[in-house]
Amino acid sequence: SEGEKTCLNIVSCSYINFNKRVDLIIESLSKIDSFNIKWTHLGDGRTREDFEITNQKALDFFKNKKNIEYKFAGYCSNHDILSYYKQNIVDVFINLSIKEGIPVSIMEVMSFGIPVIATRVGGTVEIVKNEYNGFLLSENPEPAEVTGVIEKFYNLSDEKIKTLRNNAYTTWNELYNADKNYTKFVNDIISL
């Protein structure tokens, strides 16, 4: 029998700015009523104003939502971020960037076996494989699309979630494990 989930622990990690669409995360989460959500955002606004506007949006959208607990953790060093992933339960990572180069934040969470929900932009499509190690959204999703995928993730079997987690770690290990890539790089240089 399935272990009864009581809460979905969601993390996002980025600057709070126009490109990162943290406001879209807020709006999308606010449409969920059927289960409890604990959302933590790691990272600060590039400006105080970016943070204030986003925080106000969260206050407005989550005002009467008893099922949503959220926290803006503010500025986090890389060490803080990695420690957070190691020490806390994170069910899924969400990244709704408008544009993305090489998404380091996604690689980092995958190193902890955390599946990802992300927009189909830039380097993200090289890493996130739909229903293999996470879920790809359209480039410019409406809140309903984001909400639908979060609900789908919540309703997955324990077995499917375990597979996504294993595949997330495998993706990181094969593509981005720095020690391995560094060794390969050194060996490539030596063989020249």
N, CA, C and O of each residue as an XYZ file, in Angstrom:
768
protein
N       0.842     -1.213      0.000
C       0.000      0.000      0.000
C       0.867      1.249      0.000
O       1.991      1.238      0.502
N       0.342      2.311     -0.560
C       1.086      3.566     -0.661
C       1.210      4.214      0.714
O       0.253      4.211      1.488
N       2.376      4.766      1.022
C       2.504      5.572      2.233
C       1.709      6.849      2.002
O       1.839      7.484      0.955
N       0.899      7.220      2.963
C       0.060      8.410      2.777
C       0.929      9.663      2.894
O       1.508      9.918      3.949
N       1.019     10.432      1.831
C       1.775     11.683      1.871
C       0.947     12.709      2.626
O      -0.268     12.786      2.443
N       1.586     13.483      3.457
C       0.852     14.528      4.172
C       1.144     15.893      3.570
O       0.372     16.837      3.741
N       2.264     15.987      2.865
C       2.715     17.307      2.423
C       3.670     17.145      1.249
O       4.418     16.170      1.184
N       3.645     18.096      0.324
C       4.621     18.117     -0.764
C       5.618     19.227     -0.463
O       5.253     20.399     -0.373
N       6.888     18.841     -0.308
C       7.956     19.805     -0.019
C       8.595     20.261     -1.322
O       9.271     19.493     -2.006
N       8.364     21.527     -1.648
C       8.839     22.101     -2.912
C       9.908     23.141     -2.613
O       9.770     23.934     -1.682
N      10.974     23.135     -3.404
C      12.018     24.154     -3.260
C      12.275     24.809     -4.606
O      12.248     24.157     -5.650
N      12.526     26.115     -4.560
C      13.024     26.847     -5.726
C      14.259     27.603     -5.255
O      14.383     27.923     -4.073
N      15.166     27.884     -6.175
C      16.415     28.548     -5.811
C      16.851     29.448     -6.959
O      17.221     28.971     -8.031
N      16.802     30.757     -6.720
C      17.199     31.710     -7.761
C      17.161     33.110     -7.174
O      16.672     33.324     -6.064
N      17.687     34.062     -7.940
C      17.380     35.452     -7.636
C      15.876     35.622     -7.806
O      15.240     34.885     -8.559
N      15.325     36.581     -7.112
C      13.919     36.922     -7.328
C      13.919     38.076     -8.316
O      14.146     39.227     -7.943
N      13.662     37.758     -9.582
C      13.611     38.807    -10.603
C      12.666     38.376    -11.722
O      12.126     37.270    -11.705
N      12.478     39.251    -12.676
C      11.528     39.027    -13.764
C      11.789     37.700    -14.478
O      10.857     36.939    -14.741
N      13.057     37.425    -14.791
C      13.411     36.216    -15.545
C      13.046     34.927    -14.810
O      12.687     33.933    -15.441
N      13.134     34.940    -13.503
C      12.955     33.703    -12.731
C      11.494     33.370    -12.446
O      11.191     32.254    -12.025
N      10.598     34.301    -12.663
C       9.149     34.077    -12.530
C       8.741     33.416    -11.209
O       7.937     32.484    -11.194
N       9.297     33.905    -10.119
C       8.897     33.399     -8.801
C       7.418     33.716     -8.556
O       6.721     32.979     -7.859
N       6.955     34.820     -9.140
C       5.532     35.182     -9.012
C       4.625     34.124     -9.642
O       3.511     33.896     -9.170
N       5.103     33.481    -10.704
C       4.318     32.421    -11.349
C       4.255     31.178    -10.453
O       3.249     30.469    -10.437
N       5.331     30.923     -9.715
C       5.306     29.819     -8.741
C       4.209     30.104     -7.713
O       3.401     29.232     -7.394
N       4.194     31.337     -7.201
C       3.197     31.730     -6.193
C       1.780     31.540     -6.725
O       0.936     30.916     -6.081
N       1.540     32.084     -7.900
C       0.196     32.021     -8.476
C      -0.231     30.566     -8.712
O      -1.378     30.198     -8.458
N       0.695     29.758     -9.194
C       0.399     28.346     -9.481
C       0.103     27.563     -8.202
O      -0.852     26.788     -8.152
N       0.921     27.765     -7.173
C       0.708     27.060     -5.904
C      -0.619     27.456     -5.267
O      -1.282     26.636     -4.632
N      -0.999     28.716     -5.442
C      -2.224     29.218     -4.801
C      -3.484     28.527     -5.321
O      -4.537     28.586     -4.687
N      -3.369     27.875     -6.473
C      -4.532     27.204     -7.073
C      -4.713     25.770     -6.557
O      -5.674     25.091     -6.917
N      -3.789     25.321     -5.719
C      -3.862     23.951     -5.201
C      -4.585     23.932     -3.858
O      -4.234     24.670     -2.938
N      -5.601     23.078     -3.764
C      -6.385     22.962     -2.528
C      -6.374     21.558     -1.946
O      -6.672     21.371     -0.767
N      -6.033     20.574     -2.761
C      -6.290     19.184     -2.378
C      -5.206     18.541     -1.503
O      -5.389     17.420     -1.029
N      -4.086     19.229     -1.284
C      -3.045     18.691     -0.404
C      -2.220     19.841      0.166
O      -2.294     20.980     -0.295
N      -1.427     19.499      1.191
C      -0.598     20.509      1.846
C       0.719     20.685      1.106
O       1.294     19.739      0.568
N       1.171     21.928      1.101
C       2.418     22.285      0.426
C       3.298     23.056      1.391
O       2.848     23.949      2.110
N       4.569     22.679      1.381
C       5.569     23.473      2.091
C       6.557     23.918      1.016
O       7.273     23.098      0.440
N       6.589     25.223      0.752
C       7.450     25.767     -0.303
C       8.516     26.663      0.313
O       8.213     27.559      1.101
N       9.756     26.409     -0.054
C      10.872     27.247      0.392
C      11.573     27.811     -0.835
O      11.927     27.079     -1.760
N      11.768     29.129     -0.824
C      12.541     29.750     -1.904
C      13.882     30.196     -1.340
O      13.942     30.982     -0.394
N      14.957     29.684     -1.933
C      16.321     30.053     -1.549
C      16.802     31.119     -2.517
O      16.846     30.887     -3.725
N      17.165     32.288     -1.998
C      17.645     33.359     -2.863
C      16.880     34.642     -2.624
O      15.725     34.633     -2.197
N      17.541     35.731     -2.905
C      17.006     37.054     -2.607
C      16.685     37.805     -3.894
O      17.029     37.365     -4.991
N      16.029     38.928     -3.740
C      15.802     39.802     -4.885
C      17.101     40.480     -5.271
O      17.947     40.745     -4.416
N      17.262     40.760     -6.544
C      18.440     41.541     -6.966
C      18.346     42.916     -6.337
O      19.351     43.543     -6.006
N      17.091     43.375     -6.179
C      16.858     44.651     -5.494
C      15.875     44.385     -4.363
O      15.155     43.387     -4.372
N      15.854     45.290     -3.390
C      14.901     45.177     -2.279
C      13.474     45.202     -2.838
O      12.588     44.500     -2.349
N      13.273     46.016     -3.859
C      11.942     46.161     -4.449
C      11.452     44.841     -5.059
O      10.295     44.463     -4.879
N      12.337     44.142     -5.782
C      11.977     42.835     -6.353
C      11.454     41.910     -5.259
O      10.445     41.225     -5.426
N      12.168     41.912     -4.134
C      11.760     41.046     -3.031
C      10.420     41.493     -2.447
O       9.531     40.671     -2.227
N      10.278     42.789     -2.199
C       9.047     43.313     -1.576
C       7.813     43.009     -2.422
O       6.780     42.591     -1.899
N       7.927     43.222     -3.729
C       6.792     42.978     -4.636
C       6.400     41.499     -4.590
O       5.218     41.162     -4.517
N       7.399     40.630     -4.633
C       7.144     39.189     -4.633
C       6.579     38.734     -3.295
O       5.661     37.915     -3.247
N       7.125     39.264     -2.215
C       6.634     38.914     -0.883
C       5.179     39.349     -0.713
O       4.371     38.624     -0.132
N       4.854     40.531     -1.221
C       3.476     41.029     -1.143
C       2.539     40.135     -1.955
O       1.412     39.858     -1.544
N       3.022     39.695     -3.105
C       2.213     38.799     -3.945
C       1.922     37.498     -3.187
O       0.804     36.985     -3.222
N       2.940     36.979     -2.505
C       2.753     35.757     -1.711
C       1.724     35.997     -0.606
O       0.843     35.168     -0.382
N       1.839     37.130      0.079
C       0.880     37.459      1.143
C      -0.540     37.510      0.586
O      -1.472     36.993      1.201
N      -0.701     38.134     -0.577
C      -2.025     38.273     -1.201
C      -2.584     36.918     -1.651
O      -3.722     36.569     -1.334
N      -1.776     36.168     -2.388
C      -2.255     34.912     -2.980
C      -2.463     33.807     -1.943
O      -3.340     32.959     -2.106
N      -1.656     33.817     -0.874
C      -1.729     32.736      0.110
C      -2.547     33.115      1.346
O      -2.591     32.368      2.323
N      -3.186     34.267      1.295
C      -3.878     34.832      2.464
C      -4.807     33.830      3.157
O      -4.717     33.641      4.370
N      -5.682     33.197      2.406
C      -6.659     32.280      3.006
C      -6.334     30.817      2.744
O      -7.207     29.953      2.818
N      -5.071     30.549      2.436
C      -4.670     29.183      2.072
C      -4.076     28.473      3.291
O      -2.901     28.644      3.616
N      -4.896     27.693      3.941
C      -4.440     26.970      5.142
C      -3.498     25.815      4.773
O      -2.758     25.316      5.620
N      -3.534     25.400      3.509
C      -2.738     24.237      3.094
C      -1.338     24.610      2.602
O      -0.563     23.734      2.215
N      -1.010     25.909      2.615
C       0.303     26.326      2.100
C       1.124     27.007      3.183
O       0.704     27.981      3.808
N       2.310     26.454      3.374
C       3.283     27.048      4.283
C       4.451     27.455      3.389
O       4.916     26.652      2.580
N       4.927     28.682      3.523
C       6.015     29.099      2.636
C       7.035     29.935      3.383
O       6.755     30.522      4.429
N       8.232     29.968      2.806
C       9.317     30.721      3.431
C      10.243     31.258      2.349
O      10.661     30.527      1.452
N      10.555     32.544      2.447
C      11.616     33.125      1.625
C      12.867     33.122      2.492
O      12.967     33.877      3.459
N      13.817     32.268      2.139
C      15.014     32.112      2.968
C      16.006     33.262      2.788
O      16.924     33.418      3.594
N      15.828     34.067      1.738
C      16.749     35.175      1.504
C      18.059     34.704      0.900
O      18.160     33.593      0.379
N      19.060     35.570      0.981
C      20.366     35.243      0.397
C      20.911     33.960      1.017
O      20.874     33.791      2.236
N      21.411     33.067      0.186
C      22.047     31.828      0.643
C      23.348     31.648     -0.129
O      23.375     31.766     -1.354
N      24.424     31.362      0.595
C      25.679     31.029     -0.085
C      25.504     29.659     -0.732
O      24.558     28.934     -0.422
N      26.412     29.313     -1.627
C      26.343     28.005     -2.271
C      26.410     26.897     -1.221
O      25.724     25.882     -1.336
N      27.231     27.096     -0.211
C      27.355     26.113      0.873
C      26.021     25.957      1.608
O      25.610     24.840      1.922
N      25.345     27.083      1.882
C      24.032     27.050      2.559
C      23.027     26.251      1.731
O      22.263     25.443      2.259
N      23.049     26.497      0.423
C      22.094     25.848     -0.480
C      22.297     24.333     -0.468
O      21.342     23.574     -0.305
N      23.538     23.902     -0.641
C      23.826     22.466     -0.671
C      23.516     21.822      0.678
O      23.027     20.693      0.730
N      23.798     22.536      1.770
C      23.465     22.033      3.113
C      21.963     21.873      3.271
O      21.491     20.912      3.878
N      21.214     22.825      2.718
C      19.750     22.748      2.810
C      19.249     21.463      2.145
O      18.422     20.744      2.705
N      19.762     21.187      0.941
C      19.321     19.983      0.220
C      19.685     18.711      0.981
O      18.944     17.728      0.967
N      20.828     18.749      1.638
C      21.299     17.566      2.355
C      20.487     17.324      3.629
O      20.225     16.179      3.997
N      20.089     18.416      4.300
C      19.492     18.292      5.633
C      17.969     18.337      5.663
O      17.373     18.088      6.711
N      17.327     18.647      4.544
C      15.875     18.785      4.532
C      15.238     17.834      3.531
O      15.873     17.394      2.572
N      13.983     17.529      3.773
C      13.229     16.722      2.813
C      12.810     17.643      1.673
O      12.092     18.620      1.885
N      13.261     17.327      0.473
C      12.830     18.077     -0.713
C      12.245     17.056     -1.683
O      12.954     16.183     -2.184
N      10.949     17.176     -1.942
C      10.295     16.240     -2.855
C      10.550     16.611     -4.307
O      10.786     15.746     -5.151
N      10.499     17.913     -4.585
C      10.639     18.357     -5.973
C      11.161     19.791     -6.013
O      10.876     20.601     -5.130
N      11.929     20.081     -7.055
C      12.503     21.410     -7.283
C      11.764     22.032     -8.456
O      11.441     21.347     -9.426
N      11.496     23.331     -8.367
C      10.779     23.995     -9.461
C      11.574     25.200     -9.969
O      12.076     26.009     -9.190
N      11.671     25.294    -11.295
C      12.392     26.389    -11.949
C      11.564     26.826    -13.157
O      11.408     26.076    -14.121
N      11.036     28.052    -13.091
C      10.163     28.543    -14.169
C      10.801     29.677    -14.965
O      10.108     30.575    -15.442
N      12.128     29.631    -15.106
C      12.852     30.692    -15.818
C      12.303     30.933    -17.220
O      11.858     30.011    -17.904
N      12.347     32.208    -17.629
C      11.998     32.598    -18.999
C      13.117     32.159    -19.934
O      12.873     31.603    -21.005
N      14.360     32.423    -19.500
C      15.510     31.943    -20.272
C      16.535     31.388    -19.292
O      16.597     31.797    -18.132
N      17.324     30.461    -19.778
C      18.251     29.755    -18.903
C      19.450     29.336    -19.722
O      19.306     28.784    -20.813
N      20.651     29.600    -19.190
C      21.859     29.127    -19.858
C      22.075     27.687    -19.433
O      21.301     26.798    -19.789
N      23.132     27.465    -18.670
C      23.351     26.152    -18.073
C      22.794     26.250    -16.656
O      23.356     26.959    -15.820
N      21.706     25.553    -16.378
C      21.035     25.721    -15.086
C      21.745     24.986    -13.946
O      21.432     23.838    -13.631
N      22.708     25.683    -13.342
C      23.504     25.111    -12.257
C      22.602     24.664    -11.106
O      22.839     23.622    -10.494
N      21.567     25.457    -10.815
C      20.678     25.113     -9.693
C      20.022     23.747     -9.907
O      19.815     22.997     -8.953
N      19.700     23.431    -11.152
C      19.075     22.136    -11.460
C      20.092     21.004    -11.296
O      19.766     19.946    -10.757
N      21.321     21.230    -11.760
C      22.362     20.211    -11.595
C      22.599     19.929    -10.120
O      22.761     18.779     -9.712
N      22.617     21.006     -9.318
C      22.883     20.839     -7.885
C      21.813     19.987     -7.216
O      22.139     19.077     -6.453
N      20.533     20.269     -7.489
C      19.486     19.468     -6.828
C      19.515     18.020     -7.300
O      19.263     17.100     -6.522
N      19.823     17.825     -8.578
C      19.873     16.451     -9.082
C      20.989     15.650     -8.415
O      20.894     14.427     -8.308
N      22.037     16.325     -7.971
C      23.117     15.619     -7.275
C      22.628     15.029     -5.951
O      23.269     14.144     -5.385
N      21.480     15.528     -5.459
C      20.859     14.984     -4.247
C      19.668     14.081     -4.596
O      18.896     13.694     -3.719
N      19.529     13.752     -5.881
C      18.441     12.876     -6.302
C      17.079     13.529     -6.193
O      16.089     12.862     -5.889
N      17.021     14.831     -6.438
C      15.753     15.558     -6.359
C      15.217     15.787     -7.772
O      15.900     16.394     -8.597
N      14.005     15.309     -8.062
C      13.403     15.542     -9.381
C      13.076     17.021     -9.595
O      12.981     17.789     -8.638
N      12.906     17.407    -10.854
C      12.754     18.818    -11.225
C      11.523     19.034    -12.105
O      11.236     18.249    -13.009
N      10.808     20.119    -11.815
C       9.762     20.621    -12.712
C      10.308     21.928    -13.271
O      10.615     22.843    -12.507
N      10.433     22.032    -14.593
C      11.065     23.222    -15.167
C      10.504     23.563    -16.538
O       9.929     22.722    -17.229
N      10.690     24.825    -16.905
C      10.279     25.280    -18.233
C      11.260     24.750    -19.278
O      12.444     24.553    -19.004
N      10.742     24.529    -20.463
C      11.478     23.967    -21.595
C      12.290     25.076    -22.264
O      11.971     25.497    -23.376
N      13.342     25.549    -21.585
C      14.145     26.661    -22.119
C      15.640     26.369    -21.989
O      16.074     25.661    -21.081
N      16.413     26.928    -22.918
C      17.875     26.889    -22.850
C      18.436     25.521    -22.518
O      17.986     24.498    -23.034
N      19.441     25.530    -21.635
C      20.139     24.304    -21.260
C      19.304     23.331    -20.444
O      19.685     22.173    -20.276
N      18.165     23.795    -19.936
C      17.303     22.922    -19.121
C      16.891     21.668    -19.881
O      16.827     20.581    -19.307
N      16.611     21.821    -21.179
C      16.137     20.670    -21.968
C      17.210     19.594    -22.151
O      16.899     18.451    -22.486
N      18.475     19.967    -21.929
C      19.564     18.984    -22.012
C      19.606     18.116    -20.757
O      20.169     17.021    -20.770
N      19.008     18.609    -19.675
C      19.143     17.960    -18.371
C      17.846     17.299    -17.917
O      17.832     16.129    -17.535
N      16.755     18.066    -17.965
C      15.468     17.543    -17.496
C      14.791     16.775    -18.632
O      14.461     17.340    -19.675
N      14.596     15.497    -18.407
C      13.919     14.639    -19.390
C      12.532     14.314    -18.847
O      12.387     13.765    -17.755
N      11.523     14.662    -19.629
C      10.140     14.549    -19.170
C       9.779     13.135    -18.711
O       9.935     12.163    -19.450
N       9.299     13.050    -17.490
C       8.870     11.800    -16.848
C      10.007     10.794    -16.646
O       9.761      9.626    -16.345
N      11.253     11.253    -16.813
C      12.424     10.408    -16.523
C      13.075     10.866    -15.213
O      13.301     10.063    -14.307
N      13.371     12.166    -15.127
C      13.971     12.721    -13.906
C      13.230     13.982    -13.449
O      13.718     14.737    -12.608
N      12.058     14.187    -14.016
C      11.267     15.368    -13.688
C      10.219     15.596    -14.755
O       9.834     14.676    -15.477
N       9.759     16.841    -14.847
C       8.726     17.194    -15.818
C       9.069     18.508    -16.498
O       9.426     19.484    -15.837
N       8.961     18.530    -17.820
C       9.182     19.759    -18.579
C       7.844     20.420    -18.872
O       6.902     19.778    -19.334
N       7.783     21.706    -18.594
C       6.618     22.528    -18.909
C       6.871     23.215    -20.241
O       7.984     23.162    -20.765
N       5.854     23.856    -20.790
C       6.076     24.662    -21.990
C       6.977     25.849    -21.629
O       7.220     26.109    -20.450
N       7.465     26.560    -22.634
C       8.382     27.683    -22.389
C       7.730     28.794    -21.583
O       8.371     29.441    -20.754
N       6.444     29.002    -21.839
C       5.748     30.119    -21.200
C       4.415     29.628    -20.621
O       3.348     29.964    -21.133
N       4.490     28.827    -19.545
C       3.276     28.172    -19.061
C       2.313     29.118    -18.346
O       2.719     30.083    -17.698
N       1.037     28.811    -18.486
C       0.011     29.467    -17.675
C       0.059     28.810    -16.289
O       0.533     27.683    -16.155
N      -0.431     29.514    -15.261
C      -0.461     28.898    -13.928
C      -1.131     27.520    -13.914
O      -0.676     26.618    -13.211
N      -2.205     27.354    -14.685
C      -2.929     26.072    -14.700
C      -2.038     24.910    -15.140
O      -2.175     23.798    -14.631
N      -1.123     25.162    -16.083
C      -0.213     24.100    -16.533
C       0.739     23.707    -15.408
O       0.975     22.524    -15.160
N       1.281     24.717    -14.733
C       2.217     24.468    -13.628
C       1.497     23.710    -12.511
O       2.002     22.713    -11.995
N       0.309     24.200    -12.147
C      -0.499     23.561    -11.102
C      -0.767     22.100    -11.452
O      -0.632     21.217    -10.605
N      -1.148     21.852    -12.707
C      -1.455     20.493    -13.156
C      -0.288     19.541    -12.990
O      -0.469     18.396    -12.574
N       0.914     20.010    -13.315
C       2.101     19.152    -13.207
C       2.468     18.918    -11.741
O       2.890     17.819    -11.381
N       2.313     19.933    -10.896
C       2.579     19.754     -9.457
C       1.594     18.727     -8.875
O       1.984     17.859     -8.094
N       0.325     18.836     -9.261
C      -0.684     17.875     -8.783
C      -0.373     16.467     -9.288
O      -0.522     15.487     -8.558
N       0.059     16.381    -10.538
C       0.435     15.088    -11.123
C       1.596     14.479    -10.331
O       1.586     13.291    -10.009
N       2.588     15.308    -10.026
C       3.744     14.835     -9.262
C       3.302     14.313     -7.896
O       3.721     13.238     -7.465
N       2.454     15.085     -7.226
C       1.975     14.699     -5.889
C       1.281     13.340     -5.921
O       1.406     12.551     -4.985
N       0.559     13.074     -6.988
C      -0.237     11.848     -7.086
C       0.524     10.637     -7.632
O      -0.055      9.561     -7.781
N       1.810     10.803     -7.928
C       2.604      9.669     -8.412
C       2.747      8.612     -7.322
O       2.714      8.921     -6.131
N       2.903      7.371     -7.746
C       3.152      6.288     -6.784
C       4.540      6.468     -6.171
O       5.414      7.119     -6.744
N       4.717      5.875     -4.992
C       6.028      5.912     -4.324
C       7.097      5.328     -5.242
O       8.225      5.818     -5.294
N       6.724      4.279     -5.962
C       7.652      3.594     -6.863
C       8.123      4.527     -7.980
O       9.312      4.576     -8.293
N       7.191      5.260     -8.573
C       7.516      6.195     -9.663
C       8.399      7.327     -9.133
O       9.347      7.743     -9.799
N       8.085      7.822     -7.937
C       8.896      8.900     -7.354
C      10.314      8.408     -7.086
O      11.285      9.123     -7.333
N      10.422      7.198     -6.583
C      11.741      6.605     -6.328
C      12.539      6.523     -7.629
O      13.734      6.818     -7.650
N      11.875      6.122     -8.708
C      12.522      6.034    -10.022
C      12.980      7.411    -10.496
O      14.105      7.559    -10.972
N      12.117      8.418    -10.369
C      12.499      9.790    -10.758
C      13.712     10.251     -9.961
O      14.629     10.858    -10.515
N      13.720      9.962     -8.660
C      14.833     10.375     -7.795
C      16.130      9.687     -8.229
O      17.175     10.327     -8.342
N      16.048      8.386     -8.468
C      17.235      7.644     -8.922
C      17.734      8.181    -10.259
O      18.938      8.328    -10.468
N      16.806      8.468    -11.156
C      17.181      8.981    -12.476
C      17.770     10.383    -12.395
O      18.667     10.724    -13.167
N      17.274     11.202    -11.465
C      17.836     12.548    -11.282
C      19.302     12.427    -10.867
O      20.169     13.109    -11.413
N      19.567     11.553     -9.897
C      20.940     11.356     -9.439
C      21.813     10.806    -10.569
O      22.941     11.258    -10.769
N      21.288      9.838    -11.295
C      22.024      9.241    -12.419
C      22.375     10.297    -13.464
O      23.486     10.305    -13.995
N      21.426     11.188    -13.759
C      21.664     12.265    -14.735
C      22.838     13.120    -14.291
O      23.742     13.406    -15.076
N      22.818     13.525    -13.031
C      23.910     14.348    -12.502
C      25.220     13.572    -12.578
O      26.244     14.103    -13.008
N      25.177     12.323    -12.160
C      26.396     11.530    -12.093
C      27.013     11.331    -13.471
O      28.234     11.377    -13.622
N      26.169     11.111    -14.474
C      26.685     10.871    -15.828
C      27.132     12.151    -16.519
O      28.168     12.178    -17.184
N      26.344     13.214    -16.359
C      26.630     14.436    -17.113
C      27.535     15.420    -16.392
O      28.372     16.076    -17.011
N      27.361     15.518    -15.078
C      27.918     16.691    -14.405
C      28.775     16.427    -13.195
O      29.255     17.373    -12.572
N      28.983     15.191    -12.843
C      29.802     14.922    -11.681
C      31.191     15.517    -11.934
O      31.969     15.001    -12.736
N      31.479     16.615    -11.231
C      32.672     17.427    -11.517
C      33.961     16.624    -11.397
O      34.859     16.764    -12.227
N      34.058     15.782    -10.368
C      35.281     14.995    -10.180
C      35.521     14.125    -11.404
O      36.636     14.038    -11.919
N      34.463     13.490    -11.851
C      34.556     12.592    -12.992
C      34.913     13.375    -14.258
O      35.786     12.973    -15.026
N      34.221     14.498    -14.458
C      34.484     15.307    -15.649
C      35.886     15.893    -15.623
O      36.546     15.996    -16.657
N      36.339     16.280    -14.418
C      37.683     16.834    -14.288
C      38.718     15.764    -14.649
O      39.668     16.030    -15.385
N      38.521     14.558    -14.124
C      39.430     13.447    -14.415
C      39.458     13.159    -15.913
O      40.519     12.958    -16.503
N      38.269     13.143    -16.515
C      38.170     12.900    -17.961
C      38.918     14.004    -18.717
O      39.638     13.737    -19.679
N      38.732     15.246    -18.264
C      39.376     16.401    -18.876
C      40.904     16.254    -18.802
O      41.605     16.441    -19.797
N      41.401     15.918    -17.615
C      42.847     15.740    -17.422
C      43.357     14.613    -18.322
O      44.395     14.749    -18.969
N      42.623     13.505    -18.356
C      43.028     12.376    -19.207
C      43.013     12.748    -20.682
O      43.873     12.311    -21.447
N      42.036     13.553    -21.079
C      41.976     14.034    -22.468
C      43.202     14.880    -22.789
O      43.792     14.750    -23.861
N      43.581     15.746    -21.856
C      44.752     16.623    -22.046
C      46.022     15.769    -22.157
O      46.842     15.965    -23.054
N      46.164     14.814    -21.223
C      47.345     13.948    -21.204
C      47.482     13.184    -22.517
O      48.586     12.979    -23.022
N      46.334     12.765    -23.061
C      46.372     11.946    -24.277
C      46.642     12.761    -25.542
O      46.801     12.183    -26.617
N      46.699     14.101    -25.436
C      46.942     14.931    -26.629
C      48.349     14.733    -27.173
O      48.718     15.353    -28.170
